Amino acid sequence: MLPLQLAVVGGTLAWLKSDIRDLRTEIRALEANVDALTQVRLASGLIRISLTAVSERDDPPSSF
């Protein structure tokens, strides 16, 4: 009976280790995607600020 229990527990532990390894891989991929999206968002915000500053500097003040 003991060898059977050890086999079941050993198999369960191996299965859990495999699932944890897969989960870590998925988390790393998700973190990489979030990092890339954050960088794109920051870059687009900086570009937008720069373009606004340039257009405000180049536009003559309007007189009514």
C-alpha positions in Angstrom: 0.0 0.0 0.0 2.8 2.4 0.9 4.5 2.1 -2.6 1.2 2.9 -4.3 0.7 6.0 -2.1 4.3 7.2 -2.7 3.8 6.8 -6.5 0.5 8.8 -6.4 2.1 11.5 -4.3 5.2 11.6 -6.5 3.1 11.8 -9.6 1.0 14.6 -8.1 4.0 16.6 -7.1 5.5 16.2 -10.6 2.2 17.4 -12.1 2.1 20.4 -9.8 5.7 21.3 -10.6 4.9 21.2 -14.3 1.8 23.4 -13.8 3.8 25.9 -11.7 6.5 26.0 -14.4 3.9 26.7 -17.1 2.2 29.3 -15.0 5.6 31.1 -14.4 6.2 31.1 -18.2 2.8 32.6 -18.8 3.3 35.2 -16.2 6.6 36.2 -17.7 5.0 36.5 -21.1 2.2 38.6 -19.7 4.7 40.9 -17.8 6.6 41.4 -21.1 3.4 42.4 -22.9 2.4 44.8 -20.1 5.9 46.3 -20.2 5.7 46.7 -24.0 2.3 48.3 -23.8 3.5 50.7 -21.0 6.5 51.8 -23.1 4.2 52.4 -26.1 1.8 54.4 -24.0 4.6 56.5 -22.4 6.2 57.1 -25.8 2.9 58.2 -27.4 2.2 60.5 -24.5 5.7 62.1 -24.8 5.2 62.5 -28.6 1.8 64.1 -28.1 3.2 66.5 -25.5 6.1 67.4 -27.8 3.8 68.0 -30.8 1.5 70.2 -28.7 4.4 72.2 -27.5 5.8 72.6 -31.1 2.4 73.6 -32.5 1.7 76.1 -29.7 5.2 77.6 -30.3 4.8 77.8 -34.1 1.2 79.1 -34.2 0.9 82.9 -34.1 -1.5 84.1 -31.5 -5.0 84.7 -32.9 -6.5 88.1 -32.7 -10.2 88.7 -32.8 
